């Protein structure tokens, strides 16, 4: 801000993410509307000119928001404000991959998600730029996954992995957020940090970094395995057992997250034990891999007996079988604990059961992962509609939760960018170091899709279109990289370089 100084004057610069419908806050409704709205700004700087030579004033820390309000008061001398300028500061996270589609309405989803991720990327990732400005594990896992699909720059994921590793306490668990002078423990987030290590091992080729993080992985899992009771079930870990901001759960904690018998957290531990076993096998510790696999089998067997409800065809959230959620079904599926008739019944429940707790913006990532596993493209695109609708509601970034939401810019809401590349186009690693590629498009209403995805050895490119029940086009893999293309039950082996592809449909993989 540049102007003529004046003794006794004060300039207050206030920031807000959105304007409110009333003077006391509350609802925000249309995000880009101005007329008749109220400015309620929590973030502000006050400048007091002293009549000296200084003419330029700036804040001591960067600010964030969509609307700016200037409050100016003067004393005996006039004050002239010549200009007000804003300089954007963030990590230089840019889109190196590309994606175009015919159908599916993904363009706006990609633009909003990318902008949200950029605004939450600074010297570390952040949950949001307006409120806490903290790097939380749950948020960061989704931000890092999205980063892997859009850019070859992985400095932020590497820093996050190391920062959370250094945050572990005597329990072995990571802090919920890091770096932070205030310690907060969210036990499910410690498990998601282990999943972050597994993610990095898949999407990037740096076994030395992964190997350096494995002692931390073991410490987290030892902390959880020490909580198994005499029946083989998991006692509730001390801390805030947050899972999702669903209105059905107090403070985001699922049933059993306080008293015990939490089906969701049990299946999450099963999932992560399997990931840890894969990490240990790949990095030269088969005995440890066997240990985690044994614990996973035992816990999965116990959980299936305890939480499966034969009448509902779903896993319960709690011991009393009084509550059910999409969250628990998704993690049971992703843990590899469901097959055969149970898998088919569970898929039907995800699609049509009206009495289950629904995932919100954050945990819908895991719902989309389950959709990929079950090949439920209808459900995926139905739930993706929330993001498709955001632009017409005036959003320029992705919010923290469905309305009424606190934060209008939350990095975890950017995960549909990841799913556009990794689930809809379907490009993913099928071996550590991305040394093999699996392409399994989940197209829904998309008739044609063309994408280029960054890879440690170059790029994976796919230009695919529907031809009746078939999928035709061209795929190109980097030198030395092999893979497979899967569509509607058919599989075609892929070799390095460019090649034509054609697959016919023979039913569902579910």
C-alpha positions, 0 to 999 in steps of 0.5 A: 500500500502506497500513500502520503503519510499523516500523523494520527491516521490508521489504516486497517486492511481486513480479509474475508473468504466470503461475504455473509448473509447477516452482520453476525456471520452464519450462512454465506450462500452465493460466494461471488455475490456482493450486494446486500452482503456483510463483511466479517473479516477475522484476518486483519492488519493495522497500519499507523503512519507517523508522518515520517518518510515511509510511504510503503506499508505491507503486512508482516505475514501473507494474508489470504481471502477473496474480499478485502476491506479498507477501514481508514481514519484520520486525525488533524492531517489528511491521508492520501492512499495512492494505491493498494496492490496484492502480490501472490505468494505460494509454492510454485505448484503448476500443472504439468500433466494434461487432461481433456474429455468429451463429457463428464464436465471435468474442466471446472473441477480441475480448475477449482481443485488446482487453485485450491491446492496451489493456495494450500501449498507454501513452505509446507502443505496447509489445510487452508490458507485462511484459518489454521495454515497447518499441515495435517496428515489427513489433508496432506495425504490427499494433497500429496497424491494430487501432486504426484499426478500433476507435477514431477516436483515432489519437494512438498511431499518429501518434506511432509513425510520427513516432518511427520516422521520427526513429530512422533512421540513416545507412543510412536504416533505422529502428531496430527499437524507438523510443524506446530508448537502445539501438539495435537494427536489424531490417531487415524492420521498417524495411520494415514502417514503410513499410507503416505509412505506407501503412496510415495513408494508407489508414485516415486522412485526413491527407495532410500527415502522410503527405507529411512522412513520405515522405522517410523512406520514400524513405531506407528504400527507398534503403537496401534498393535499395543492397543489390541485387547484380549478379544483381538479388537482395537481399543480406542487410541487416546486422542481425537479419533476424527474421521470425517466432518459428517453431521451424524458424528460429534466432532467428526468421531465415528461411533466407537471412536470414544467408547471402543469397538470402532469398525472404521478405525479397525478396517483402517488399521487392516488396510495400513497393515497390508500396505506396511507388509508390502513396504517391508517386502519390497525393502528387504525385511520379509520377516517384518512383512510376515508379521504385519500380514499375520496381524492383518489376517487376524484382525480382518477375521475378527473384524468380519465376525464382529461387524458384519450384519447379514441382514443389512449386507453391510459392516456396522460402525459399532459393536451394537450394529446400530450405525452404518456408514459409507466410510466403514464399507470403503475401508473394509473393501480397500483392506481387501477383506471383502469378496464373493457375495459379501462384496456384491451385497456391499456394493449394492448397499453403497449404491442404494441403502438410504440409511448409511452415513454419507462421506463428505468432501474429505472422506469421499476420496476413499469412496472414490477409491472404492468406486474404482475397486468395484467399477462403480462409475455411476456412483463416482460421477453422481458424487462428483456432482458436488464439485461440478456444482461449485462454480455456479455457487460462486466458489473459486476453490474447493471448500472444507465440507458441504454447506454450511462450511467453515473454510472456502479453500481447503486442500483436501477438497482438491482430490478430484484432480487426483481422481481425474487422472488416476481413476477416470483416466485410470493411470496408476502405478502397479509396482513400487517406483512406478516401474509398472503402470496400470491403466483402468479407465472408469469413464461413466458419461465420458465418451473420449478422454485424452491425458498425459500424466507425469512419470519418474521416467517421462510421461504416460499418455493415453488417447482413448474413446468408446466404440460401442462396448469397446475402448479404442485408441493409443497409449504410450509408456516411458522407456523401460516401463511396462503395464496393462490396460483394463476395461470392462473385464478385458486386459491388454498388455502394454509395452514401452513406447506408443501402441494402439489399443482395443478392448471389448467389454465382457461385464464388470470387474466387480 
